[in-house]
């Protein structure tokens, strides 16, 4: 069955870094655009990074541009999110999402990131 399993979340001090991973199985990973979203308590889910099927293009909102980097390894069916210069406002549950151009979409279960001193 389709699975997206995020890992790498945790507690980090302001200014610190974390690297999230999302391991995919049950579908042809290289056919899907991959995304990272986050949802803070009481807020709407926000897309924070997108990478196209072979990594040729990435996109970020202004809130994380220059601090977050998305990458993927199609040989390992894994997408990553490198997060640097983390701030308390980055605290959220982070989710990966797979999008197929014909409409299929899959979500992971999320991993908590907490930025606090």
Secondary structure by P-SEA (a helix, b strand, c coil): cbbbbbcccccccccbbbbbbbbbccccccccccbbbbbcccccccccccccccccbbbbcccccccbbbbbcccccbbbbbbcccccccccbbbbbbbcccbbbbbccbbbbbbcc
